[in-house]
């Protein structure tokens, strides 16, 4: 579920075509994880954070691949 949410965040922030939006969303991922770590009663997993960052990057890459595929289809 974390990967899906992070991918959607990557897609949506990439659709805005704003480098500032992409950077702010990436920063917010880290801030939310930090706050969750501070508030949590038990230990938190760094792997969950890395999975979220990987999903975010995967969403951005999927957006680029989709844009490339659409341009190739239009060229035909």
mmJSON file of the N, C-alpha and C atoms, coordinates in Angstrom:
{"data_MODEL":{"atom_site":{
"group_PDB":["ATOM","ATOM","ATOM","ATOM","ATOM","ATOM","ATOM","ATOM","ATOM","ATOM","ATOM","ATOM","ATOM","ATOM","ATOM","ATOM","ATOM","ATOM","ATOM","ATOM","ATOM","ATOM","ATOM","ATOM","ATOM","ATOM","ATOM","ATOM","ATOM","ATOM","ATOM","ATOM","ATOM","ATOM","ATOM","ATOM","ATOM","ATOM","ATOM","ATOM","ATOM","ATOM","ATOM","ATOM","ATOM","ATOM","ATOM","ATOM","ATOM","ATOM","ATOM","ATOM","ATOM","ATOM","ATOM","ATOM","ATOM","ATOM","ATOM","ATOM","ATOM","ATOM","ATOM","ATOM","ATOM","ATOM","ATOM","ATOM","ATOM","ATOM","ATOM","ATOM","ATOM","ATOM","ATOM","ATOM","ATOM","ATOM","ATOM","ATOM","ATOM","ATOM","ATOM","ATOM","ATOM","ATOM","ATOM","ATOM","ATOM","ATOM","ATOM","ATOM","ATOM","ATOM","ATOM","ATOM","ATOM","ATOM","ATOM","ATOM","ATOM","ATOM","ATOM","ATOM","ATOM","ATOM","ATOM","ATOM","ATOM","ATOM","ATOM","ATOM","ATOM","ATOM","ATOM","ATOM","ATOM","ATOM","ATOM","ATOM","ATOM","ATOM","ATOM","ATOM","ATOM","ATOM","ATOM","ATOM","ATOM","ATOM","ATOM","ATOM","ATOM","ATOM","ATOM","ATOM","ATOM","ATOM","ATOM","ATOM","ATOM","ATOM","ATOM","ATOM","ATOM","ATOM","ATOM","ATOM","ATOM","ATOM","ATOM","ATOM","ATOM","ATOM","ATOM","ATOM","ATOM","ATOM","ATOM","ATOM","ATOM","ATOM","ATOM","ATOM","ATOM","ATOM","ATOM","ATOM","ATOM","ATOM","ATOM","ATOM","ATOM","ATOM","ATOM","ATOM","ATOM","ATOM","ATOM","ATOM","ATOM","ATOM","ATOM","ATOM","ATOM","ATOM","ATOM","ATOM","ATOM","ATOM","ATOM","ATOM","ATOM","ATOM","ATOM","ATOM","ATOM","ATOM","ATOM","ATOM","ATOM","ATOM","ATOM","ATOM","ATOM","ATOM","ATOM","ATOM","ATOM","ATOM","ATOM","ATOM","ATOM","ATOM","ATOM","ATOM","ATOM","ATOM","ATOM","ATOM","ATOM","ATOM","ATOM","ATOM","ATOM","ATOM","ATOM","ATOM"],
"id":[1,2,3,4,5,6,7,8,9,10,11,12,13,14,15,16,17,18,19,20,21,22,23,24,25,26,27,28,29,30,31,32,33,34,35,36,37,38,39,40,41,42,43,44,45,46,47,48,49,50,51,52,53,54,55,56,57,58,59,60,61,62,63,64,65,66,67,68,69,70,71,72,73,74,75,76,77,78,79,80,81,82,83,84,85,86,87,88,89,90,91,92,93,94,95,96,97,98,99,100,101,102,103,104,105,106,107,108,109,110,111,112,113,114,115,116,117,118,119,120,121,122,123,124,125,126,127,128,129,130,131,132,133,134,135,136,137,138,139,140,141,142,143,144,145,146,147,148,149,150,151,152,153,154,155,156,157,158,159,160,161,162,163,164,165,166,167,168,169,170,171,172,173,174,175,176,177,178,179,180,181,182,183,184,185,186,187,188,189,190,191,192,193,194,195,196,197,198,199,200,201,202,203,204,205,206,207,208,209,210,211,212,213,214,215,216,217,218,219,220,221,222,223,224,225,226,227,228],
"type_symbol":["N","C","C","N","C","C","N","C","C","N","C","C","N","C","C","N","C","C","N","C","C","N","C","C","N","C","C","N","C","C","N","C","C","N","C","C","N","C","C","N","C","C","N","C","C","N","C","C","N","C","C","N","C","C","N","C","C","N","C","C","N","C","C","N","C","C","N","C","C","N","C","C","N","C","C","N","C","C","N","C","C","N","C","C","N","C","C","N","C","C","N","C","C","N","C","C","N","C","C","N","C","C","N","C","C","N","C","C","N","C","C","N","C","C","N","C","C","N","C","C","N","C","C","N","C","C","N","C","C","N","C","C","N","C","C","N","C","C","N","C","C","N","C","C","N","C","C","N","C","C","N","C","C","N","C","C","N","C","C","N","C","C","N","C","C","N","C","C","N","C","C","N","C","C","N","C","C","N","C","C","N","C","C","N","C","C","N","C","C","N","C","C","N","C","C","N","C","C","N","C","C","N","C","C","N","C","C","N","C","C","N","C","C","N","C","C","N","C","C","N","C","C","N","C","C","N","C","C"],
"label_atom_id":["N","CA","C","N","CA","C","N","CA","C","N","CA","C","N","CA","C","N","CA","C","N","CA","C","N","CA","C","N","CA","C","N","CA","C","N","CA","C","N","CA","C","N","CA","C","N","CA","C","N","CA","C","N","CA","C","N","CA","C","N","CA","C","N","CA","C","N","CA","C","N","CA","C","N","CA","C","N","CA","C","N","CA","C","N","CA","C","N","CA","C","N","CA","C","N","CA","C","N","CA","C","N","CA","C","N","CA","C","N","CA","C","N","CA","C","N","CA","C","N","CA","C","N","CA","C","N","CA","C","N","CA","C","N","CA","C","N","CA","C","N","CA","C","N","CA","C","N","CA","C","N","CA","C","N","CA","C","N","CA","C","N","CA","C","N","CA","C","N","CA","C","N","CA","C","N","CA","C","N","CA","C","N","CA","C","N","CA","C","N","CA","C","N","CA","C","N","CA","C","N","CA","C","N","CA","C","N","CA","C","N","CA","C","N","CA","C","N","CA","C","N","CA","C","N","CA","C","N","CA","C","N","CA","C","N","CA","C","N","CA","C","N","CA","C","N","CA","C","N","CA","C","N","CA","C","N","CA","C","N","CA","C","N","CA","C"],
"label_alt_id":[null,null,null,null,null,null,null,null,null,null,null,null,null,null,null,null,null,null,null,null,null,null,null,null,null,null,null,null,null,null,null,null,null,null,null,null,null,null,null,null,null,null,null,null,null,null,null,null,null,null,null,null,null,null,null,null,null,null,null,null,null,null,null,null,null,null,null,null,null,null,null,null,null,null,null,null,null,null,null,null,null,null,null,null,null,null,null,null,null,null,null,null,null,null,null,null,null,null,null,null,null,null,null,null,null,null,null,null,null,null,null,null,null,null,null,null,null,null,null,null,null,null,null,null,null,null,null,null,null,null,null,null,null,null,null,null,null,null,null,null,null,null,null,null,null,null,null,null,null,null,null,null,null,null,null,null,null,null,null,null,null,null,null,null,null,null,null,null,null,null,null,null,null,null,null,null,null,null,null,null,null,null,null,null,null,null,null,null,null,null,null,null,null,null,null,null,null,null,null,null,null,null,null,null,null,null,null,null,null,null,null,null,null,null,null,null,null,null,null,null,null,null,null,null,null,null,null,null],
"label_comp_id":["UNK","UNK","UNK","UNK","UNK","UNK","UNK","UNK","UNK","UNK","UNK","UNK","UNK","UNK","UNK","UNK","UNK","UNK","UNK","UNK","UNK","UNK","UNK","UNK","UNK","UNK","UNK","UNK","UNK","UNK","UNK","UNK","UNK","UNK","UNK","UNK","UNK","UNK","UNK","UNK","UNK","UNK","UNK","UNK","UNK","UNK","UNK","UNK","UNK","UNK","UNK","UNK","UNK","UNK","UNK","UNK","UNK","UNK","UNK","UNK","UNK","UNK","UNK","UNK","UNK","UNK","UNK","UNK","UNK","UNK","UNK","UNK","UNK","UNK","UNK","UNK","UNK","UNK","UNK","UNK","UNK","UNK","UNK","UNK","UNK","UNK","UNK","UNK","UNK","UNK","UNK","UNK","UNK","UNK","UNK","UNK","UNK","UNK","UNK","UNK","UNK","UNK","UNK","UNK","UNK","UNK","UNK","UNK","UNK","UNK","UNK","UNK","UNK","UNK","UNK","UNK","UNK","UNK","UNK","UNK","UNK","UNK","UNK","UNK","UNK","UNK","UNK","UNK","UNK","UNK","UNK","UNK","UNK","UNK","UNK","UNK","UNK","UNK","UNK","UNK","UNK","UNK","UNK","UNK","UNK","UNK","UNK","UNK","UNK","UNK","UNK","UNK","UNK","UNK","UNK","UNK","UNK","UNK","UNK","UNK","UNK","UNK","UNK","UNK","UNK","UNK","UNK","UNK","UNK","UNK","UNK","UNK","UNK","UNK","UNK","UNK","UNK","UNK","UNK","UNK","UNK","UNK","UNK","UNK","UNK","UNK","UNK","UNK","UNK","UNK","UNK","UNK","UNK","UNK","UNK","UNK","UNK","UNK","UNK","UNK","UNK","UNK","UNK","UNK","UNK","UNK","UNK","UNK","UNK","UNK","UNK","UNK","UNK","UNK","UNK","UNK","UNK","UNK","UNK","UNK","UNK","UNK","UNK","UNK","UNK","UNK","UNK","UNK"],
"label_asym_id":["A","A","A","A","A","A","A","A","A","A","A","A","A","A","A","A","A","A","A","A","A","A","A","A","A","A","A","A","A","A","A","A","A","A","A","A","A","A","A","A","A","A","A","A","A","A","A","A","A","A","A","A","A","A","A","A","A","A","A","A","A","A","A","A","A","A","A","A","A","A","A","A","A","A","A","A","A","A","A","A","A","A","A","A","A","A","A","A","A","A","A","A","A","A","A","A","A","A","A","A","A","A","A","A","A","A","A","A","A","A","A","A","A","A","A","A","A","A","A","A","A","A","A","A","A","A","A","A","A","A","A","A","A","A","A","A","A","A","A","A","A","A","A","A","A","A","A","A","A","A","A","A","A","A","A","A","A","A","A","A","A","A","A","A","A","A","A","A","A","A","A","A","A","A","A","A","A","A","A","A","A","A","A","A","A","A","A","A","A","A","A","A","A","A","A","A","A","A","A","A","A","A","A","A","A","A","A","A","A","A","A","A","A","A","A","A","A","A","A","A","A","A","A","A","A","A","A","A"],
"label_entity_id":["1","1","1","1","1","1","1","1","1","1","1","1","1","1","1","1","1","1","1","1","1","1","1","1","1","1","1","1","1","1","1","1","1","1","1","1","1","1","1","1","1","1","1","1","1","1","1","1","1","1","1","1","1","1","1","1","1","1","1","1","1","1","1","1","1","1","1","1","1","1","1","1","1","1","1","1","1","1","1","1","1","1","1","1","1","1","1","1","1","1","1","1","1","1","1","1","1","1","1","1","1","1","1","1","1","1","1","1","1","1","1","1","1","1","1","1","1","1","1","1","1","1","1","1","1","1","1","1","1","1","1","1","1","1","1","1","1","1","1","1","1","1","1","1","1","1","1","1","1","1","1","1","1","1","1","1","1","1","1","1","1","1","1","1","1","1","1","1","1","1","1","1","1","1","1","1","1","1","1","1","1","1","1","1","1","1","1","1","1","1","1","1","1","1","1","1","1","1","1","1","1","1","1","1","1","1","1","1","1","1","1","1","1","1","1","1","1","1","1","1","1","1","1","1","1","1","1","1"],
"label_seq_id":[1,1,1,2,2,2,3,3,3,4,4,4,5,5,5,6,6,6,7,7,7,8,8,8,9,9,9,10,10,10,11,11,11,12,12,12,13,13,13,14,14,14,15,15,15,16,16,16,17,17,17,18,18,18,19,19,19,20,20,20,21,21,21,22,22,22,23,23,23,24,24,24,25,25,25,26,26,26,27,27,27,28,28,28,29,29,29,30,30,30,31,31,31,32,32,32,33,33,33,34,34,34,35,35,35,36,36,36,37,37,37,38,38,38,39,39,39,40,40,40,41,41,41,42,42,42,43,43,43,44,44,44,45,45,45,46,46,46,47,47,47,48,48,48,49,49,49,50,50,50,51,51,51,52,52,52,53,53,53,54,54,54,55,55,55,56,56,56,57,57,57,58,58,58,59,59,59,60,60,60,61,61,61,62,62,62,63,63,63,64,64,64,65,65,65,66,66,66,67,67,67,68,68,68,69,69,69,70,70,70,71,71,71,72,72,72,73,73,73,74,74,74,75,75,75,76,76,76],
"pdbx_PDB_ins_code":[null,null,null,null,null,null,null,null,null,null,null,null,null,null,null,null,null,null,null,null,null,null,null,null,null,null,null,null,null,null,null,null,null,null,null,null,null,null,null,null,null,null,null,null,null,null,null,null,null,null,null,null,null,null,null,null,null,null,null,null,null,null,null,null,null,null,null,null,null,null,null,null,null,null,null,null,null,null,null,null,null,null,null,null,null,null,null,null,null,null,null,null,null,null,null,null,null,null,null,null,null,null,null,null,null,null,null,null,null,null,null,null,null,null,null,null,null,null,null,null,null,null,null,null,null,null,null,null,null,null,null,null,null,null,null,null,null,null,null,null,null,null,null,null,null,null,null,null,null,null,null,null,null,null,null,null,null,null,null,null,null,null,null,null,null,null,null,null,null,null,null,null,null,null,null,null,null,null,null,null,null,null,null,null,null,null,null,null,null,null,null,null,null,null,null,null,null,null,null,null,null,null,null,null,null,null,null,null,null,null,null,null,null,null,null,null,null,null,null,null,null,null,null,null,null,null,null,null],
"Cartn_x":[0.82,0.0,0.862,1.976,2.881,3.423,3.753,4.3,3.256,2.02,0.96,0.724,0.649,0.436,1.609,2.826,4.002,4.05,3.644,3.615,2.595,1.442,0.424,0.944,1.63,2.227,3.235,4.039,5.003,4.327,3.277,2.548,1.907,1.25,0.537,1.507,2.596,3.554,4.269,4.483,5.098,4.17,2.872,1.912,1.875,2.264,2.27,3.39,4.4,5.553,6.269,6.295,6.98,8.05,9.288,10.384,10.193,9.621,9.387,8.382,7.333,6.334,6.933,7.736,8.377,9.296,10.057,10.976,10.221,9.137,8.368,7.725,7.18,6.558,7.614,8.787,9.869,10.297,10.368,10.724,9.643,8.385,7.289,7.285,7.706,7.833,8.799,9.929,10.928,10.429,9.756,9.26,8.191,7.289,6.232,6.837,7.841,8.487,9.183,9.836,10.517,9.522,8.399,7.378,6.785,6.535,5.996,6.984,8.272,9.287,9.317,9.166,9.201,7.962,6.816,5.556,5.316,5.879,5.626,6.152,5.375,5.789,6.846,6.769,7.717,8.706,9.551,10.532,9.866,10.429,9.93,10.946,10.48,11.321,11.855,13.148,13.763,13.436,13.177,12.839,11.521,10.573,9.302,9.535,10.439,10.773,11.437,12.359,13.045,12.084,11.115,10.094,9.246,8.898,8.11,8.891,10.162,10.988,11.146,11.347,11.443,10.151,9.024,7.731,7.502,7.935,7.813,8.628,9.861,10.708,10.15,9.587,8.981,7.781,7.013,5.894,6.361,7.46,8.008,8.53,9.199,9.712,8.56,7.504,6.336,5.702,5.674,5.131,5.963,7.279,8.148,7.981,7.894,7.706,6.351,5.333,4.009,4.015,4.672,4.763,5.524,6.584,7.343,6.499,5.739,4.887,3.799,3.217,2.169,2.743,3.937,4.566,4.881,5.3,5.596,4.319,3.234,1.97,1.461,1.595,1.15,1.986,3.246,4.126,3.785,3.096,2.774,1.624],
"Cartn_y":[-1.193,0.0,1.254,1.193,2.34,2.658,1.628,1.841,2.492,2.041,2.591,4.063,4.402,5.795,6.659,6.164,6.928,7.088,6.056,6.175,7.211,7.224,8.225,9.628,9.788,11.089,11.495,10.555,10.841,11.233,10.511,10.837,12.216,12.494,13.769,14.944,14.791,15.898,16.066,14.982,15.092,15.73,15.495,16.107,17.625,18.142,19.595,20.248,19.465,19.939,21.087,21.048,22.065,21.383,21.818,21.235,21.518,22.668,23.015,22.056,21.717,20.791,19.411,18.957,17.647,17.636,18.708,18.785,18.888,19.658,19.823,18.503,17.769,16.483,15.504,15.494,14.622,15.011,16.302,16.772,16.402,16.508,16.158,14.669,13.821,12.396,12.196,12.874,12.744,13.343,14.486,15.145,14.29,13.736,12.896,11.661,11.067,9.908,10.305,11.452,11.921,12.167,12.806,13.067,11.75,10.815,9.516,8.781,8.93,8.297,8.928,10.235,10.929,10.625,10.488,10.3,8.832,7.939,6.512,6.006,5.137,4.558,3.479,2.788,1.712,2.114,1.182,1.482,1.58,2.39,2.505,1.896,1.486,0.792,1.772,1.767,2.586,2.023,0.735,0.106,0.666,0.953,1.538,2.901,3.682,4.988,4.809,3.876,3.64,3.122,2.32,1.841,3.007,3.93,5.099,5.987,6.205,7.025,6.328,5.019,4.271,4.315,4.206,4.307,5.68,6.713,8.082,8.24,7.763,7.84,6.988,5.846,4.985,5.672,6.411,7.167,8.235,8.915,9.921,9.28,8.151,7.445,6.935,6.422,5.964,7.104,8.285,9.444,9.762,9.725,9.988,8.927,7.668,6.595,6.703,7.085,7.27,8.419,9.519,10.652,10.263,9.488,9.021,8.109,7.209,6.301,7.064,8.062,8.853,9.614,10.184,10.899,9.966,8.754,7.795,7.354,7.2,6.813,7.939,9.175,10.318,10.474,10.065,10.206,9.203,8.135,7.103,7.498],
"Cartn_z":[0.0,0.0,0.0,0.703,0.751,-0.629,-1.389,-2.732,-3.628,-3.537,-4.386,-4.063,-2.794,-2.402,-2.847,-2.674,-3.084,-4.6,-5.34,-6.799,-7.246,-6.602,-6.945,-6.639,-5.51,-5.199,-6.263,-6.737,-7.79,-9.09,-9.453,-10.679,-10.603,-9.496,-9.362,-9.307,-8.563,-8.5,-9.832,-10.559,-11.88,-12.892,-12.753,-13.67,-13.54,-12.394,-12.221,-13.017,-13.406,-14.183,-13.498,-12.206,-11.417,-10.573,-10.751,-9.973,-8.488,-8.169,-6.767,-6.135,-6.857,-6.333,-6.107,-7.047,-6.913,-5.699,-5.511,-4.369,-3.047,-3.014,-1.777,-1.366,-2.32,-1.987,-1.481,-2.101,-1.625,-0.214,0.054,1.392,2.406,2.005,2.907,3.25,2.307,2.627,3.784,3.729,4.791,6.105,6.031,7.241,7.923,7.143,7.717,8.376,7.746,8.363,9.658,9.668,10.875,12.005,11.7,12.718,13.22,12.31,12.729,13.626,13.349,14.192,15.574,15.647,16.936,17.776,17.145,17.854,18.2,17.429,17.602,18.941,19.559,20.838,20.637,19.513,19.241,18.16,17.8,16.751,15.381,14.516,13.15,12.202,11.067,10.101,9.062,8.89,7.848,6.47,6.415,5.139,4.601,5.465,5.029,4.39,4.957,4.375,3.013,2.914,1.642,0.576,0.985,0.051,-0.442,0.444,0.047,-0.915,-0.641,-1.541,-2.891,-2.861,-4.113,-4.909,-4.235,-4.908,-5.503,-4.801,-5.314,-6.596,-6.561,-7.748,-8.881,-8.548,-9.555,-10.208,-9.436,-9.998,-10.965,-10.636,-11.548,-12.833,-12.7,-13.88,-14.739,-14.113,-14.869,-15.651,-15.078,-15.78,-17.014,-16.88,-18.027,-19.111,-18.715,-19.694,-20.388,-19.651,-20.237,-21.235,-20.894,-21.817,-23.082,-22.938,-24.093,-24.974,-24.367,-25.136,-25.88,-25.247,-25.904,-27.086,-26.934,-28.045,-29.202,-28.915,-29.987,-30.697,-29.954,-30.58,-31.467,-31.028,-31.832,-33.095,-33.054,-34.208,-35.311,-34.94,-35.939,-36.798],
"occupancy":[1.0,1.0,1.0,1.0,1.0,1.0,1.0,1.0,1.0,1.0,1.0,1.0,1.0,1.0,1.0,1.0,1.0,1.0,1.0,1.0,1.0,1.0,1.0,1.0,1.0,1.0,1.0,1.0,1.0,1.0,1.0,1.0,1.0,1.0,1.0,1.0,1.0,1.0,1.0,1.0,1.0,1.0,1.0,1.0,1.0,1.0,1.0,1.0,1.0,1.0,1.0,1.0,1.0,1.0,1.0,1.0,1.0,1.0,1.0,1.0,1.0,1.0,1.0,1.0,1.0,1.0,1.0,1.0,1.0,1.0,1.0,1.0,1.0,1.0,1.0,1.0,1.0,1.0,1.0,1.0,1.0,1.0,1.0,1.0,1.0,1.0,1.0,1.0,1.0,1.0,1.0,1.0,1.0,1.0,1.0,1.0,1.0,1.0,1.0,1.0,1.0,1.0,1.0,1.0,1.0,1.0,1.0,1.0,1.0,1.0,1.0,1.0,1.0,1.0,1.0,1.0,1.0,1.0,1.0,1.0,1.0,1.0,1.0,1.0,1.0,1.0,1.0,1.0,1.0,1.0,1.0,1.0,1.0,1.0,1.0,1.0,1.0,1.0,1.0,1.0,1.0,1.0,1.0,1.0,1.0,1.0,1.0,1.0,1.0,1.0,1.0,1.0,1.0,1.0,1.0,1.0,1.0,1.0,1.0,1.0,1.0,1.0,1.0,1.0,1.0,1.0,1.0,1.0,1.0,1.0,1.0,1.0,1.0,1.0,1.0,1.0,1.0,1.0,1.0,1.0,1.0,1.0,1.0,1.0,1.0,1.0,1.0,1.0,1.0,1.0,1.0,1.0,1.0,1.0,1.0,1.0,1.0,1.0,1.0,1.0,1.0,1.0,1.0,1.0,1.0,1.0,1.0,1.0,1.0,1.0,1.0,1.0,1.0,1.0,1.0,1.0,1.0,1.0,1.0,1.0,1.0,1.0,1.0,1.0,1.0,1.0,1.0,1.0],
"B_iso_or_equiv":[0.0,0.0,0.0,0.0,0.0,0.0,0.0,0.0,0.0,0.0,0.0,0.0,0.0,0.0,0.0,0.0,0.0,0.0,0.0,0.0,0.0,0.0,0.0,0.0,0.0,0.0,0.0,0.0,0.0,0.0,0.0,0.0,0.0,0.0,0.0,0.0,0.0,0.0,0.0,0.0,0.0,0.0,0.0,0.0,0.0,0.0,0.0,0.0,0.0,0.0,0.0,0.0,0.0,0.0,0.0,0.0,0.0,0.0,0.0,0.0,0.0,0.0,0.0,0.0,0.0,0.0,0.0,0.0,0.0,0.0,0.0,0.0,0.0,0.0,0.0,0.0,0.0,0.0,0.0,0.0,0.0,0.0,0.0,0.0,0.0,0.0,0.0,0.0,0.0,0.0,0.0,0.0,0.0,0.0,0.0,0.0,0.0,0.0,0.0,0.0,0.0,0.0,0.0,0.0,0.0,0.0,0.0,0.0,0.0,0.0,0.0,0.0,0.0,0.0,0.0,0.0,0.0,0.0,0.0,0.0,0.0,0.0,0.0,0.0,0.0,0.0,0.0,0.0,0.0,0.0,0.0,0.0,0.0,0.0,0.0,0.0,0.0,0.0,0.0,0.0,0.0,0.0,0.0,0.0,0.0,0.0,0.0,0.0,0.0,0.0,0.0,0.0,0.0,0.0,0.0,0.0,0.0,0.0,0.0,0.0,0.0,0.0,0.0,0.0,0.0,0.0,0.0,0.0,0.0,0.0,0.0,0.0,0.0,0.0,0.0,0.0,0.0,0.0,0.0,0.0,0.0,0.0,0.0,0.0,0.0,0.0,0.0,0.0,0.0,0.0,0.0,0.0,0.0,0.0,0.0,0.0,0.0,0.0,0.0,0.0,0.0,0.0,0.0,0.0,0.0,0.0,0.0,0.0,0.0,0.0,0.0,0.0,0.0,0.0,0.0,0.0,0.0,0.0,0.0,0.0,0.0,0.0,0.0,0.0,0.0,0.0,0.0,0.0],
"pdbx_formal_charge":[null,null,null,null,null,null,null,null,null,null,null,null,null,null,null,null,null,null,null,null,null,null,null,null,null,null,null,null,null,null,null,null,null,null,null,null,null,null,null,null,null,null,null,null,null,null,null,null,null,null,null,null,null,null,null,null,null,null,null,null,null,null,null,null,null,null,null,null,null,null,null,null,null,null,null,null,null,null,null,null,null,null,null,null,null,null,null,null,null,null,null,null,null,null,null,null,null,null,null,null,null,null,null,null,null,null,null,null,null,null,null,null,null,null,null,null,null,null,null,null,null,null,null,null,null,null,null,null,null,null,null,null,null,null,null,null,null,null,null,null,null,null,null,null,null,null,null,null,null,null,null,null,null,null,null,null,null,null,null,null,null,null,null,null,null,null,null,null,null,null,null,null,null,null,null,null,null,null,null,null,null,null,null,null,null,null,null,null,null,null,null,null,null,null,null,null,null,null,null,null,null,null,null,null,null,null,null,null,null,null,null,null,null,null,null,null,null,null,null,null,null,null,null,null,null,null,null,null],
"auth_seq_id":[1,1,1,2,2,2,3,3,3,4,4,4,5,5,5,6,6,6,7,7,7,8,8,8,9,9,9,10,10,10,11,11,11,12,12,12,13,13,13,14,14,14,15,15,15,16,16,16,17,17,17,18,18,18,19,19,19,20,20,20,21,21,21,22,22,22,23,23,23,24,24,24,25,25,25,26,26,26,27,27,27,28,28,28,29,29,29,30,30,30,31,31,31,32,32,32,33,33,33,34,34,34,35,35,35,36,36,36,37,37,37,38,38,38,39,39,39,40,40,40,41,41,41,42,42,42,43,43,43,44,44,44,45,45,45,46,46,46,47,47,47,48,48,48,49,49,49,50,50,50,51,51,51,52,52,52,53,53,53,54,54,54,55,55,55,56,56,56,57,57,57,58,58,58,59,59,59,60,60,60,61,61,61,62,62,62,63,63,63,64,64,64,65,65,65,66,66,66,67,67,67,68,68,68,69,69,69,70,70,70,71,71,71,72,72,72,73,73,73,74,74,74,75,75,75,76,76,76],
"auth_comp_id":["UNK","UNK","UNK","UNK","UNK","UNK","UNK","UNK","UNK","UNK","UNK","UNK","UNK","UNK","UNK","UNK","UNK","UNK","UNK","UNK","UNK","UNK","UNK","UNK","UNK","UNK","UNK","UNK","UNK","UNK","UNK","UNK","UNK","UNK","UNK","UNK","UNK","UNK","UNK","UNK","UNK","UNK","UNK","UNK","UNK","UNK","UNK","UNK","UNK","UNK","UNK","UNK","UNK","UNK","UNK","UNK","UNK","UNK","UNK","UNK","UNK","UNK","UNK","UNK","UNK","UNK","UNK","UNK","UNK","UNK","UNK","UNK","UNK","UNK","UNK","UNK","UNK","UNK","UNK","UNK","UNK","UNK","UNK","UNK","UNK","UNK","UNK","UNK","UNK","UNK","UNK","UNK","UNK","UNK","UNK","UNK","UNK","UNK","UNK","UNK","UNK","UNK","UNK","UNK","UNK","UNK","UNK","UNK","UNK","UNK","UNK","UNK","UNK","UNK","UNK","UNK","UNK","UNK","UNK","UNK","UNK","UNK","UNK","UNK","UNK","UNK","UNK","UNK","UNK","UNK","UNK","UNK","UNK","UNK","UNK","UNK","UNK","UNK","UNK","UNK","UNK","UNK","UNK","UNK","UNK","UNK","UNK","UNK","UNK","UNK","UNK","UNK","UNK","UNK","UNK","UNK","UNK","UNK","UNK","UNK","UNK","UNK","UNK","UNK","UNK","UNK","UNK","UNK","UNK","UNK","UNK","UNK","UNK","UNK","UNK","UNK","UNK","UNK","UNK","UNK","UNK","UNK","UNK","UNK","UNK","UNK","UNK","UNK","UNK","UNK","UNK","UNK","UNK","UNK","UNK","UNK","UNK","UNK","UNK","UNK","UNK","UNK","UNK","UNK","UNK","UNK","UNK","UNK","UNK","UNK","UNK","UNK","UNK","UNK","UNK","UNK","UNK","UNK","UNK","UNK","UNK","UNK","UNK","UNK","UNK","UNK","UNK","UNK"],
"auth_asym_id":["A","A","A","A","A","A","A","A","A","A","A","A","A","A","A","A","A","A","A","A","A","A","A","A","A","A","A","A","A","A","A","A","A","A","A","A","A","A","A","A","A","A","A","A","A","A","A","A","A","A","A","A","A","A","A","A","A","A","A","A","A","A","A","A","A","A","A","A","A","A","A","A","A","A","A","A","A","A","A","A","A","A","A","A","A","A","A","A","A","A","A","A","A","A","A","A","A","A","A","A","A","A","A","A","A","A","A","A","A","A","A","A","A","A","A","A","A","A","A","A","A","A","A","A","A","A","A","A","A","A","A","A","A","A","A","A","A","A","A","A","A","A","A","A","A","A","A","A","A","A","A","A","A","A","A","A","A","A","A","A","A","A","A","A","A","A","A","A","A","A","A","A","A","A","A","A","A","A","A","A","A","A","A","A","A","A","A","A","A","A","A","A","A","A","A","A","A","A","A","A","A","A","A","A","A","A","A","A","A","A","A","A","A","A","A","A","A","A","A","A","A","A","A","A","A","A","A","A"],
"auth_atom_id":["N","CA","C","N","CA","C","N","CA","C","N","CA","C","N","CA","C","N","CA","C","N","CA","C","N","CA","C","N","CA","C","N","CA","C","N","CA","C","N","CA","C","N","CA","C","N","CA","C","N","CA","C","N","CA","C","N","CA","C","N","CA","C","N","CA","C","N","CA","C","N","CA","C","N","CA","C","N","CA","C","N","CA","C","N","CA","C","N","CA","C","N","CA","C","N","CA","C","N","CA","C","N","CA","C","N","CA","C","N","CA","C","N","CA","C","N","CA","C","N","CA","C","N","CA","C","N","CA","C","N","CA","C","N","CA","C","N","CA","C","N","CA","C","N","CA","C","N","CA","C","N","CA","C","N","CA","C","N","CA","C","N","CA","C","N","CA","C","N","CA","C","N","CA","C","N","CA","C","N","CA","C","N","CA","C","N","CA","C","N","CA","C","N","CA","C","N","CA","C","N","CA","C","N","CA","C","N","CA","C","N","CA","C","N","CA","C","N","CA","C","N","CA","C","N","CA","C","N","CA","C","N","CA","C","N","CA","C","N","CA","C","N","CA","C","N","CA","C","N","CA","C","N","CA","C","N","CA","C","N","CA","C","N","CA","C"],
"pdbx_PDB_model_num":[1,1,1,1,1,1,1,1,1,1,1,1,1,1,1,1,1,1,1,1,1,1,1,1,1,1,1,1,1,1,1,1,1,1,1,1,1,1,1,1,1,1,1,1,1,1,1,1,1,1,1,1,1,1,1,1,1,1,1,1,1,1,1,1,1,1,1,1,1,1,1,1,1,1,1,1,1,1,1,1,1,1,1,1,1,1,1,1,1,1,1,1,1,1,1,1,1,1,1,1,1,1,1,1,1,1,1,1,1,1,1,1,1,1,1,1,1,1,1,1,1,1,1,1,1,1,1,1,1,1,1,1,1,1,1,1,1,1,1,1,1,1,1,1,1,1,1,1,1,1,1,1,1,1,1,1,1,1,1,1,1,1,1,1,1,1,1,1,1,1,1,1,1,1,1,1,1,1,1,1,1,1,1,1,1,1,1,1,1,1,1,1,1,1,1,1,1,1,1,1,1,1,1,1,1,1,1,1,1,1,1,1,1,1,1,1,1,1,1,1,1,1,1,1,1,1,1,1]
}}}
